[in-house]
Amino acid sequence: MTASGLALAQPTPAVRAKGPPVWLDMDQKELDDAYDQFVYAPNARQVIARCHRNSELVRERLGAPKRMAYGPTPIEALDIYSAKTENAPINIFVHGGAWRAEVAAGSASQAEMLVNAGVHLVVLNFNNVIDTGGDLMTMADQVRRGVVWVYKNAKSFGGDPERIYIIGHSSGGHWVGVLLTTDWQTDFGVPPTMIKGGVAGSGMFDLKPVRLSSRSNYIKFTDEAEETLSAQRHLDKLVAPVAVVYGTAETPEFQRQSRDFAAAVQTEGKPTSLSVMEGYNHFEVWEQLANPYSLFGRAILNQMKLRPT
């Protein structure tokens, strides 16, 4: 048989029948895939491993961070990578991981960029949603208490409580939106302007489609959680500038979520910026967090009015 005959003999891949729409024009499988980054990023595990290794290398160069508790349980702690200047600005990082993975130790590759720019980096640790039995509200409380601890204790590690900024990526980007729309005065008795700005990388800002996706297999979504933790529904509480970053090789829903959130903030007449990283998938966007010359790194430094060093 000729080579062309062999080619003709290959079976034709089956065409999947599209099911009824579940969200926008997506059927259930398409929506599930749109909230599963591994479907759209074939190099995901390699990039995650690089991010973890880069965090280890940063600690080799900077030294181990100060580990401080912000709550009563062992996981309620944070790592402080200290700048060499007193009364320095503070950047708090909230890690991602689909709400069910990652810890502070693997999320510190950006420490060198920030410390060299004269900024304290604080990386929060908190339960993942598997530990909480699927409850996102418990995680929200931990992340909020961690930020309040930083504000109240900033001077103890040489930080300026009046210059606190936040960063997050993926589900951490979701938490940035939540933190920026929290009623700090009512709920925690701290100034509503405690956070001076936030950068949300590849986040989620309305949980309705997430709730409809396969993530509901491990998250116990409730009406309260969906409403309370959907930042796009609470822009009246937004008082700080927010920069939004995403990559063009991310899932269609993560791209849409970022675009829609930035557009909604702009419509409200509040300060925002949108940086689109051409050709980067979800995990590659995370990796560029540590690069002061990437759109992600620049968004962080520009918001704090700092320059790469």
N, C-alpha and C positions, 0 to 999 in steps of 0.2 A: 504493500500500500504506500502511496506517495505521502510526502509530508503534508501536502494540502488535503489529502484524504483523511489523514489522522486528525487534522484540525477540524474537518467537517464532522468527524465522528464524536467529537466531544459533546457531552450532554449540555443542554441549554439550562442555565440556572433558573430555578423556579421563580416566578414573579409573585411577590407577596400581595395578597388581596388586601387593599386598604379597608380598615374598619370604620365604624361611625366616628365622627369627630368628637373628641373629648375636651379639647382646649384649642381655640382658634380653628385652624384647619387640620390639626394633628389628631390622629387616632391614638389609641392607648400606647401602642408600641413606640410610635414616634415621640409621644410626650415622655414616656419612660426614658427613651434614649436621650432626649433633650435635657434631662436632669441626671444623666450618667456621663461624667466627663471621660471615662475610659473608652466609651464608644467613639469619641471624636479625637482622642489623643493616643495613638498607638505607642508613643514613646513615654507614656505617663510614668511607668515605674522607674525608668532610667532617670527622668528629670527629678522625680521625688527623691531618689537616692542621691543625686547630685546636691539637691537643696539640703538634705540632712548632713552630707559630708561637708558642705560649705559651712554649715553651722558649727561643726566640730573644729574646722580649721580656724574659724573666727575666734573660738574660745582658746585655741592654742596660741593665737597671736595677742589677744586682748587679756587673757586670763579668765578664770571662772567668774560668772556673775554673782552678785549678792542675791541670796535666796531669802525672801521675806514672806511671811504669812499674812494674808489679808482676811482670812476666815478660819473657822475652827477645825475644818477637816483637812487631811493631808494634801489633797489636790488643790485646795484653795491657797495657792502661793503664787509668787511672781519672781521673775528673774530681772535684775537690774544691771545693765551694762553701763558703767559710769563714764561720763565725759570728764575731762581733766579740769574743767572750769567749774567754779562755784556759781550757784544761782542760774544754772543752765536750763534751757527749755527741755521739755520731756515729750517723748513720743511713745505712746502705748500701742503695742501690736497685739491684735486678736487673731489667733491662728485659724485656719480653715480646716478642711477635712470632712466635708459633707456632714458636719455636726457629730460625726462618730469616730473620727481619727485625729491623729497628730497630738503633739504636746509641745510645751514651750521650748524644750531643749532642741527640737528639730526645726525651730522657726526663728533662728537668730542670725541668719546669714547677712541681714541688713545692718547688724550692730556696728560693724566696722565703718560703713558709710556714715552712719549717724554720729557715732562717737568722734570720728575724725572731723565732723562738721561742728562739734561742740554741743552735741545733744545727748541726753541720757535716753537710752532705750529700755523700756519696761515691757517684758513679754509675759502675758497672763497665762496661767494654767487654770483649767476648769474641767469639770466632768464632761465626758462625751455623752451623747444622748442615749447610748446603750446603758451606761451606768445609771442614768436617771429613769430608766424604765420607759423611755420614749418621750419624756417631758422636756420640752424646750424652755418652759417658763423657769425651771430650776436653773438651767444654764444662763438664762437672761439675768436672773438675780445674782448669780456669781460674777458674771462679767461686769455688771453695774457696780457691785460692791468692790470689785478690784479697782475700778477707776476711781471710786470715791476714796478708797484707801490711799491711792497715789496722791490725790489732791490734798488730803489731810496730812500726809506724811512726807510730802515732797521735800521740805526743808531738811529733813533728817538725812537725806542722801545727796544734798547739794542741788536739789532741783527747784525750779521756780513754779509755784502752784498757779501762777497767772499765765503760764505759757505751756499748757497741756494740749497736745494734739493726739489724734488716734489714727491708726492704720489697720486695715484688715484685708484679707483676700479670701475669696470663695465664701464659705459659710462665715468666715471672719469678716468679709465684706458686708454680709447680711447684718452681723452684729454692729458694725460701724453705723449702718443706717438706724438700727434700734437705739444705739447710744446717743446719736445726734438728735433723736426725737423723743428722748426720755424727759419726763417732767421732774427734773432734778430737785427743784425747790420743794415741791409737794411730797415727793417720795423719799428724799434723802436729806432734806434740809441744807442743801448746798446751792451755790449760785447757779442759775440757769445757764449762765455763760461760762461755766467751769471749763468746758471743752472749747478750744479756740478754732478748731478746724479738723476735718477728717478726710481721709483718702480711702475710698472703697474700691478695691480691685475685684472685678469679676464677681460681684455680689448678687443677692436676691433681695428684692425690696417689696414684693407682694407675694404672699405665700399661697394664694389661691391655686395657681397652677402647680405649685410644688406639692400641695396637699392632694391634688388629683393624680400625681405621678406615683411611681413605685417607691419613692421615698417614704410614703405612708406605710410601707411594710415594716419600717423600724421606728418611725416617729408617730406618736399618738397625737395627731393634730386635733385640736378642739376649736370651736368657734372663737373662744377667748384668745387662744394662742395665735390663730390666724389673724385676727383683728389687731391685737396688741403688738404683735411682732412684725407687722407689715409697715415698714417705715413710710412707704409712699402714701399711706392713708393718714399720716400724722404730720404733714409738712407744716402745719400751723405751729408746731413746737420746735421747728428747725430754726436755730439762731446762729449757727456757725457755718462758714463756707464749707462746701463739700466738693471734692474732686473725684470724678468717676473714671475708672480705667478698665478697659477690656480688650481682648484680642479678637481678630477677625477669624481665627481658626477655632474659636470656642463653639460650644453648642449654640444652635439658633436661639434657644430660650435665654441663655446667659447673656448673649449679645442684646436681645430685645429688652431684658430686664434692666440692663445698664442704660441703654438709650432712653427707655421710657422714664426711668427715674430721673436722669439728668434733665430731660425735657420737662417733667413735672415740676422739678425744683425751679427751673428757669421760668416757667409759666407763673409760679408763685412770686416771681420777682426777687428771688433769693440767690445769693452768689454761688455759682457752680461752674465747673469746667468739665469737659469730656475729652479724654485722651484715648484714641483708638490705635492699638498696637498691631500694625499690619503683619499678617502671617504668623502670629503667635497663638498657640493653643493655650488652654487653661493653665496648665502646669508650667509652661514656658513663661507666661505672664508672672506667675509667682517667682520663678527663678530670677527674673529681671528686677524684682523688688530691691535687690542688693546692688544694682548697677546705677550709679548716680547720673549716668548719661542716657539711660533708657527713659521712655515716657513715664513709667511707673516711678522710678527713682526721682526724676525731675519734678513730678507732681508733688511728691513728698517734700522735697527741699524747697521748691518754689512757694508752697503754701506757708512754710515757716520762714520765708524770705532769706534762705541760705543758698550758698553756692557750693558746687562740688569741690572737694579738696583733694 
